[in-house]
């Protein structure tokens, strides 16, 4: 893919990320490519929406993130607004989003420039709401304590807001999840949960998570949700510590929405998108979460070994009863000719076949 402008998101607290940033700047200079650092943490100016950040950086066609998954999500929020691709360079500890080792950043940039890199697309979520979410002035300081200033409230997309009862379409994209959670420790959030427009149940819980398959290994997983392949499309609903017998995750089809209506006697609830606080809901407010038309484009050097990474990141160990059997032998061996009936399957690279 042709690259003319790079937007660089750097975790300044990591020396390896700062050093890698210098390499990216040098590579860009050698190839006559504009490279602009996007400081999404800057304390000396108000935080900006993803669209505003992209515009301030000259609308890059490639966003490079140097850090962990948190840094990647900050870059993804910007890239998805302009259709730019994201190259996530891995300097994290547990993440699933960044896959290019820091030592391969120049090789990855070369592959992007010559068209040899792989592009992997991921589903994102967007929202409608009964009113534009905002953070009341009296709550901003306690809610954002220790986290820096909040992102601006999501903008309303007037061209897609039509008809009574459909709410307001918001200009947001979530790669991982949308979370509605209680504001006070002694008052849970109570909400009616609707899937595909039908009431599933009224929940009283600490939080309610709506996630993508990519986000299934994030907050959703920590709450007991399932692991979903990031190559599929689905909308995943998981309650957090619900006060009810039914506490299971529901995996909805990609064309089914999940809506949360705050009940009259509920406490207020905070709305976070990919871990970023974006607003406060009052009783009677609602949000509807559904698959967005925009997909995020991820740059890879090789096909994603998701299940190998799952085993590695979560340090999965084999059952003690299998110890005498030794290491499991490879299953499919893609270094030999692939049988015709398997040709359509997603197979691991030879080195990852186990």
C-alpha positions in Angstrom: 0.0 0.0 0.0 1.3 3.5 -0.8 2.3 5.4 2.4 2.5 9.2 2.2 1.9 10.3 5.8 2.5 8.4 9.1 0.9 9.3 12.4 3.1 8.1 15.3 1.6 7.3 18.8 4.4 6.7 21.3 4.2 5.5 24.9 6.7 8.1 26.2 7.1 6.3 29.5 9.0 3.4 27.8 12.5 4.0 26.7 12.3 1.3 24.1 9.2 3.0 22.5 11.1 6.3 22.4 14.1 4.7 20.8 11.8 2.9 18.2 10.2 6.3 17.5 13.5 7.7 16.5 14.0 4.8 14.1 10.6 5.4 12.5 11.3 9.1 12.1 14.7 8.2 10.4 13.0 5.7 8.1 10.4 8.2 7.1 13.0 10.8 6.4 15.0 8.4 4.2 11.9 7.7 2.1 10.5 11.2 1.9 7.4 10.3 4.0 5.8 12.8 6.4 5.8 11.5 10.0 3.9 13.3 12.7 3.8 12.4 16.4 0.3 12.3 17.9 0.4 13.1 21.6 -2.8 11.6 22.9 -1.7 12.1 26.5 -0.7 15.8 26.3 -1.7 17.6 29.6 -1.3 21.1 28.2 -4.3 21.0 25.8 -7.7 19.6 25.7 -8.1 16.0 24.4 -9.5 15.7 21.0 -11.8 13.3 19.2 -10.2 10.7 16.9 -11.3 12.6 13.8 -9.8 15.8 15.2 -6.5 14.0 16.0 -6.3 12.6 12.5 -6.9 16.0 11.0 -4.3 17.6 13.2 -1.8 15.0 12.1 -2.5 15.6 8.4 -4.9 12.6 7.9 -2.2 9.9 8.0 -2.7 6.8 5.9 -0.7 4.7 8.3 -0.8 5.0 12.1 2.2 3.4 14.0 1.7 2.7 17.7 4.7 2.0 19.9 3.6 0.5 23.3 1.1 -2.0 24.5 -2.6 -2.6 23.7 -3.6 0.6 25.4 -1.4 2.6 23.1 -2.7 0.6 20.2 -6.3 1.4 21.1 -5.4 5.1 21.2 -4.0 4.9 17.7 -6.9 2.7 16.4 -9.4 5.3 17.6 -7.7 7.8 15.2 -7.1 5.4 12.3 -10.6 4.1 11.9 -12.0 7.6 11.3 -10.0 8.0 8.1 -9.7 4.4 7.0 -5.9 4.4 7.8 -4.1 1.1 8.6 -2.6 0.5 12.0 0.9 -1.0 12.6 1.0 -2.0 16.3 4.6 -2.5 17.5 4.6 -4.8 20.6 6.2 -3.4 23.8 3.4 -4.6 26.1 3.1 -7.6 28.5 -0.3 -9.2 28.1 -1.9 -7.7 24.9 -3.3 -9.4 21.9 -3.5 -6.4 19.5 0.2 -5.6 18.9 2.0 -8.4 17.1 5.1 -6.8 15.4 8.2 -7.1 17.7 10.0 -3.8 18.2 13.1 -5.2 16.5 11.1 -5.7 13.3 9.6 -2.2 13.0 11.7 -1.2 10.1 11.1 -4.5 8.3 7.4 -4.0 8.8 7.5 -0.5 7.4 9.4 -1.7 4.4 6.8 -4.4 3.9 4.0 -1.9 4.0 5.8 0.4 1.5 6.4 -2.4 -1.0 3.0 -4.0 -0.6 4.3 -7.2 1.0 2.5 -6.7 4.4 -0.7 -8.5 5.2 -3.8 -6.5 6.1 -6.2 -8.0 8.6 -9.6 -6.4 9.2 -11.4 -6.4 12.5 -15.0 -5.6 13.4 -15.8 -2.5 15.4 -18.9 -1.4 17.3 -20.8 1.9 17.1 -23.7 3.3 19.1 -27.0 5.2 19.2 -28.2 6.9 22.3 -31.4 8.5 23.6 -29.3 11.7 24.1 -25.7 12.7 23.5 -23.6 11.3 26.5 -21.7 13.9 28.5 -19.8 14.1 31.8 -21.5 16.5 34.2 -19.0 19.2 35.4 -19.4 18.2 39.0 -18.4 14.6 38.3 -15.5 15.1 35.9 -12.9 15.7 38.5 -13.6 12.6 40.7 -14.3 10.3 37.7 -11.1 11.3 35.9 -8.9 11.5 39.0 -5.5 9.9 38.2 -6.5 9.4 34.5 -6.0 12.8 33.1 -8.6 14.8 31.2 -11.5 12.9 29.6 -12.0 12.7 25.9 -14.7 15.0 24.5 -18.3 13.7 24.4 -19.1 11.6 21.3 -20.3 13.7 18.4 -23.8 13.2 17.0 -23.9 12.2 13.3 -26.9 14.2 12.1 -27.0 12.6 8.6 -27.8 9.2 10.1 -30.2 10.4 12.9 -33.8 10.1 11.6 -37.2 9.3 13.0 -38.6 9.2 16.5 -37.5 6.4 18.8 -34.2 5.6 16.9 -32.1 7.9 19.1 -29.0 9.8 18.0 -26.3 8.1 16.0 -22.9 8.7 17.6 -19.6 9.1 15.8 -17.8 6.4 17.8 -16.0 3.1 17.1 -15.1 0.6 19.7 -12.5 -2.1 18.8 -12.8 -3.9 22.2 -15.9 -2.9 24.1 -18.6 -0.5 25.3 -19.1 -0.7 29.1 -21.9 0.7 31.2 -20.9 0.6 34.9 -22.1 1.9 38.2 -20.8 5.2 39.6 -21.1 4.6 43.3 -20.0 1.5 45.3 -23.3 1.1 47.1 -25.6 1.5 44.2 -25.6 -0.9 41.3 -26.6 -0.1 37.7 -30.0 -1.5 36.8 -30.8 -1.8 33.1 -33.2 -3.6 30.8 -31.1 -5.5 28.2 -32.5 -5.9 24.8 -31.0 -8.1 22.1 -32.2 -7.7 18.5 -34.9 -5.3 19.8 -36.4 -7.9 22.3 -36.1 -7.7 26.1 -33.7 -10.4 27.3 -33.9 -9.5 31.0 -33.5 -6.6 33.5 -30.1 -6.8 35.2 -28.8 -5.3 38.4 -25.0 -5.5 38.2 -21.7 -3.7 38.8 -21.3 -3.3 35.0 -22.6 -4.5 31.6 -20.1 -5.2 28.8 -20.8 -5.3 25.1 -17.7 -6.5 23.2 -16.4 -7.5 19.8 -14.6 -10.8 19.2 -11.4 -8.8 19.4 -12.5 -7.5 22.9 -13.4 -11.0 24.1 -9.9 -11.4 25.6 -10.1 -8.1 27.4 -12.6 -7.0 30.1 -15.1 -9.5 28.8 -12.7 -12.4 29.4 -11.8 -11.1 32.9 -15.6 -11.2 33.7 -15.9 -14.8 32.7 -16.8 -14.4 29.1 -15.8 -16.7 26.3 -12.8 -16.5 24.0 -13.9 -15.8 20.5 -11.8 -15.9 17.3 -11.0 -12.3 16.3 -11.6 -13.4 12.7 -15.3 -13.7 13.2 -18.1 -11.1 13.6 -20.3 -11.2 16.7 -21.7 -8.9 19.4 -20.9 -10.3 22.9 -22.9 -9.3 26.0 -21.4 -10.1 29.5 -22.8 -8.9 32.9 -20.3 -8.1 35.7 -21.3 -9.4 39.1 -25.1 -9.5 38.4 -27.5 -10.0 41.2 -29.5 -12.7 39.5 -29.2 -16.4 38.7 -28.7 -16.0 35.0 -25.1 -14.6 34.8 -24.0 -16.1 31.5 -22.6 -14.4 28.4 -24.8 -14.1 25.4 -23.1 -14.2 21.9 -25.4 -12.4 19.5 -25.1 -12.4 15.7 -23.3 -9.5 14.0 -26.6 -8.1 12.7 -28.2 -8.1 16.2 -27.9 -5.0 18.4 -27.5 -5.0 22.2 -29.4 -2.1 23.9 -29.2 -1.1 27.6 -31.9 1.1 29.1 -31.2 2.5 32.6 -34.2 1.7 34.8 -36.0 4.4 36.9 -34.6 3.3 40.3 -31.0 2.6 39.1 -28.0 4.7 40.1 -26.3 6.7 37.5 -24.0 4.9 35.1 -20.8 5.7 33.4 -20.2 4.8 29.7 -16.7 3.8 28.6 -15.6 3.1 25.1 -12.4 1.0 24.8 -11.5 1.9 28.4 -12.0 5.7 27.9 -14.8 7.4 29.9 -17.2 9.1 27.5 -20.3 10.0 29.4 -22.8 9.5 32.2 -26.2 8.0 31.9 -29.2 8.9 34.0 -32.3 6.7 34.7 -34.4 6.6 31.6 -31.4 7.0 29.2 -30.5 4.2 26.8 -27.6 3.2 24.5 -27.8 0.8 21.6 -24.6 -0.9 20.5 -24.2 -2.7 17.2 -21.7 -3.6 14.4 -20.2 -0.5 12.7 -19.8 -0.3 9.0 -16.2 0.8 9.6 -13.6 -1.9 10.1 -10.1 -1.5 11.5 -7.2 -2.4 9.2 -4.3 -4.1 11.0 -0.9 -4.5 9.5 0.7 -7.9 10.0 4.0 -9.4 8.8 2.5 -12.9 8.8 -0.8 -14.6 9.5 -2.0 -14.1 13.1 -1.3 -17.1 15.3 -4.2 -16.2 17.7 -4.3 -19.5 19.5 -0.6 -19.7 19.9 -0.7 -16.2 21.4 -3.6 -17.3 23.7 -1.5 -20.1 25.0 1.5 -17.9 25.5 -0.1 -14.8 26.9 -2.3 -16.6 29.4 0.5 -19.1 30.2 -1.8 -22.1 29.6 -0.4 -25.3 31.0 -1.3 -28.8 30.1 -3.2 -31.1 32.5 -0.9 -32.9 34.9 -2.4 -36.2 33.8 -1.0 -35.7 30.3 2.6 -35.2 31.5 3.6 -38.8 30.8 2.5 -38.4 27.2 5.1 -35.7 26.5 4.6 -32.7 24.2 1.6 -32.9 21.9 2.6 -33.6 18.3 1.7 -31.2 15.5 -1.8 -31.6 14.1 -2.0 -30.3 10.5 1.4 -29.9 8.8 1.0 -27.1 6.3 4.6 -27.5 5.0 3.4 -30.3 2.8 0.7 -29.8 0.0 -2.7 -28.9 1.4 -5.4 -31.4 0.5 -8.1 -29.9 -1.7 -10.9 -30.2 0.9 -8.7 -28.2 3.5 -7.7 -25.5 1.1 -10.3 -23.1 2.4 -9.3 -23.4 6.1 -7.2 -21.0 8.0 -4.1 -23.0 8.7 -1.1 -22.1 11.0 2.3 -21.3 9.5 4.6 -24.3 9.6 6.6 -23.1 12.7 3.4 -22.7 14.7 1.8 -26.0 13.8 1.2 -27.8 17.1 
